[in-house]
Amino acid sequence: MQDWSELAKARLSLLVLLTTLVGLYCGAAGHLEPWRTFFTLLGTSLVAAAGATLNEWLERDLDGKMRRTADRPLPAGRISPDEALIGGAGMAGLGLGTLYFGVHAPAAFLAAATLALYLFVYTPMKRWTSFNTFVGAIPGAIPPLIGFSAGRGRIEFEGWALFSILFLWQIPHFMAIAWRYREDYRRAGFRMLPCFDESGRVTGLVSVLYCVVLLPVSLTPVYFEAAGWFYGAGAILLGLGYTFFAALFAYAPSMPSARNLFLSSILYLPFLLILLVSDFR
């Protein structure tokens, strides 16, 4: 079970569940229906696990070339490729079916779009263009839309605000990861931006740019009176902190500054979402 949990990236699925739940809460205006909530989270978690499993199946040979991923279940031989393919496809089918029959068709469509973009666009793009991170942030930002549509039956501006926040947040987060493991990515043939940016300045500037844009975007719930200034004040403080660590990384790219940017990103998102839920109107 531990190998399957690692293959399905269970910890990453928790983040997907969190953003989906926040989207559901906002879409339902705080009035969560137990069964709809259950089926939304179950279906989304199965699709997320399927995406992670099938992604590792597609990249199993390249993962074996990277120190960071060489001990994953597929390259290490603890799970066979056929088992992973069948398991991933099965989870995808169960997840999409759960969303379609337990929630509604739009939620299933959004989940299917997420899976397709992740597996058939983002995954192959990693081998031929450094723009892959920006494309990969799109499926990474769709889960709150799934939750919002499940809660309200349609997608309105609050859902798109969550999508935009999550999209922008991901770029500095993944730039920090890619910088720390750029030699691994280069060895495997992945064309991540830091692999072509020896000084780290471009990577740092991109991180700062997205943090700066994230600041006003994170305040859109306040502008449209979907959240109060308790959330707004917290969003400003969190955004300034995130931008500060991005600026430190841009000024002096290094393993410690990249790690600090990564850690600040890990703290930023859950605290922002908690503030939003606590002050959502």
Beta strands, then each sheet from edge to edge (+ up, - down):
end
